[in-house]
């Protein structure tokens, strides 16, 4: 006698249990994945917040340094301005005796037969207007002025023959800046 067992309900029950276990495992995995994603999101947000706080702190720490740098730059500009003024004053001081020296040299090289009627100083330009007995006296005067090296670029701008003598106009530059 052979016994025939119907294993279909048992197999069905086993298959259903396996499906339930799979679904349960799937739900648990999904819950763990969701929890992991939420944890990673929370950690990333926390890290971003920490970085933002650190950047704010660094910016706050840099602000006094930037203010100090701005003050240093302003002081540097003031120093450069003062140095420029000092150089200008030194140039003025060095040229202070130039006019006196020029007048002394004019007196020293002034030949007989030459008469200056006008002397104009404008910036570093000197204009000499006068009368001379002869062109040779004027030529000697110009040579002596050139050798004196107080005036540079000496030029004869005008020469006219008048009944009182020969009128001349000489233009030159002072060798040092005069203001």
C-alpha positions as CSV (number, residue, x, y, z in Angstrom):
1,X,0.0,0.0,0.0
2,X,1.3,3.2,-0.9
3,X,0.5,6.3,0.8
4,X,0.2,9.3,-1.2
5,X,0.9,12.6,0.6
6,X,-0.3,15.8,-0.7
7,X,2.6,18.2,-0.2
8,X,1.1,21.1,-2.1
9,X,-0.4,22.9,1.0
10,X,2.9,22.4,2.9
11,X,4.9,23.7,-0.1
12,X,2.5,26.6,-0.5
13,X,2.8,27.4,3.2
14,X,6.6,27.3,2.9
15,X,6.6,29.6,-0.1
16,X,4.3,32.1,1.6
17,X,6.5,32.1,4.6
18,X,9.6,32.7,2.4
19,X,7.7,35.6,0.7
20,X,6.8,37.0,4.1
21,X,10.4,36.7,5.3
22,X,11.6,38.4,2.0
23,X,9.1,41.2,2.4
24,X,10.1,41.6,6.1
25,X,13.7,41.7,5.2
26,X,13.0,44.1,2.4
27,X,11.1,46.5,4.7
28,X,13.9,46.2,7.3
29,X,16.5,46.9,4.7
30,X,14.5,49.9,3.4
31,X,14.1,51.2,7.0
32,X,17.9,50.8,7.6
33,X,18.6,52.5,4.3
34,X,16.2,55.3,5.1
35,X,17.8,55.7,8.6
36,X,21.3,55.6,7.0
37,X,20.3,58.3,4.5
38,X,18.8,60.4,7.2
39,X,21.8,60.0,9.4
40,X,24.2,60.9,6.5
41,X,22.0,63.9,5.7
42,X,22.0,65.0,9.3
43,X,25.8,64.6,9.5
44,X,26.3,66.5,6.2
45,X,24.0,69.3,7.4
46,X,25.9,69.4,10.8
47,X,29.2,69.6,9.0
48,X,28.0,72.4,6.7
49,X,26.8,74.3,9.7
50,X,30.2,73.8,11.4
51,X,32.0,75.0,8.3
52,X,29.7,78.0,8.1
53,X,30.4,78.9,11.7
54,X,34.1,78.4,11.2
55,X,34.0,80.6,8.1
56,X,32.1,83.3,10.0
57,X,34.7,83.1,12.8
58,X,37.6,83.4,10.4
59,X,35.9,86.3,8.7
60,X,35.4,88.0,12.1
61,X,39.1,87.3,12.9
62,X,40.2,88.8,9.5
63,X,38.2,92.0,10.0
64,X,40.6,93.6,12.5
65,X,43.5,92.5,10.3
66,X,41.9,94.1,7.3
67,X,41.3,97.3,9.3
68,X,44.9,97.2,10.4
69,X,46.1,96.8,6.8
70,X,43.9,99.7,5.7
71,X,45.4,101.9,8.5
72,X,48.9,100.7,7.4
73,X,48.1,101.6,3.8
74,X,46.9,105.0,4.8
75,X,50.0,105.5,6.9
76,X,52.2,104.4,4.0
77,X,50.4,107.0,1.7
78,X,51.0,109.7,4.3
79,X,54.6,108.7,4.6
80,X,55.0,108.9,0.8
81,X,53.4,112.3,0.8
82,X,55.6,113.5,3.6
83,X,58.7,112.1,1.9
84,X,57.6,114.0,-1.3
85,X,57.2,117.2,0.7
86,X,60.6,116.7,2.3
87,X,62.2,116.2,-1.1
88,X,60.5,119.3,-2.4
89,X,61.7,121.3,0.7
90,X,65.2,119.9,0.2
91,X,65.1,121.1,-3.4
92,X,63.9,124.5,-2.4
93,X,66.6,124.7,0.3
94,X,69.3,123.6,-2.2
95,X,68.1,126.3,-4.7
96,X,67.7,128.9,-2.0
97,X,71.2,130.4,-2.6
98,X,70.9,130.1,-6.4
99,X,69.5,133.6,-6.9
100,X,72.1,135.1,-4.6
101,X,74.8,133.2,-6.4
102,X,73.4,134.2,-9.8
103,X,73.4,137.9,-8.8
104,X,77.0,137.6,-7.4
105,X,78.1,135.9,-10.6
106,X,76.4,138.6,-12.7
107,X,78.2,141.3,-10.7
108,X,81.5,139.4,-11.1
109,X,81.3,138.9,-14.8
110,X,79.8,142.3,-15.7
111,X,82.2,144.0,-18.1
112,X,82.7,147.7,-18.5
113,X,80.5,149.1,-21.3
114,X,77.5,146.9,-20.4
115,X,74.5,148.1,-18.5
116,X,71.6,145.9,-17.3
117,X,68.3,147.8,-17.3
118,X,66.0,144.9,-16.3
119,X,66.3,141.5,-14.7
120,X,63.2,139.2,-14.5
121,X,63.0,135.9,-12.7
122,X,60.0,133.7,-13.5
123,X,60.1,130.2,-12.2
124,X,63.5,129.0,-13.4
125,X,63.8,131.4,-16.3
126,X,66.0,134.5,-16.2
127,X,65.5,137.4,-18.6
128,X,68.2,140.1,-18.9
129,X,67.5,143.3,-20.8
130,X,70.2,145.9,-21.2
131,X,72.4,148.1,-23.3
132,X,76.0,147.5,-24.5
133,X,78.6,149.7,-26.1
134,X,79.5,147.0,-28.7
135,X,78.6,143.5,-29.7
136,X,82.1,142.3,-28.6
137,X,81.3,143.3,-25.0
138,X,78.1,141.4,-25.2
139,X,79.8,138.3,-26.6
140,X,82.4,138.4,-23.8
141,X,79.6,138.8,-21.2
142,X,77.8,135.8,-22.6
143,X,81.0,133.7,-22.6
144,X,81.7,134.6,-19.0
145,X,78.1,133.8,-18.0
146,X,78.3,130.4,-19.6
147,X,81.5,129.6,-17.8
148,X,80.0,130.7,-14.5
149,X,77.6,127.7,-14.8
150,X,74.8,129.5,-12.8
151,X,72.8,129.9,-15.9
152,X,72.1,127.2,-18.5
153,X,70.9,127.5,-22.1
154,X,71.9,131.1,-22.5
155,X,70.3,132.6,-25.6
156,X,70.3,136.0,-27.3
157,X,66.7,136.6,-28.1
158,X,66.9,140.2,-29.4
159,X,69.6,142.6,-30.5
160,X,68.7,146.1,-31.7
161,X,70.9,149.1,-32.5
162,X,69.7,152.2,-30.7
163,X,71.1,155.7,-30.5
164,X,72.1,155.1,-26.9
165,X,73.8,151.8,-27.7
166,X,72.9,148.3,-28.7
167,X,69.9,146.9,-26.8
168,X,69.9,143.1,-26.1
169,X,67.6,140.5,-24.5
170,X,69.2,137.4,-23.0
171,X,67.1,134.4,-21.8
172,X,68.5,131.6,-19.7
173,X,67.5,129.0,-17.1
174,X,68.8,128.8,-13.5
175,X,70.9,125.7,-13.0
176,X,69.0,124.7,-9.9
177,X,65.2,124.9,-9.4
178,X,64.2,128.3,-8.0
179,X,60.6,128.9,-6.9
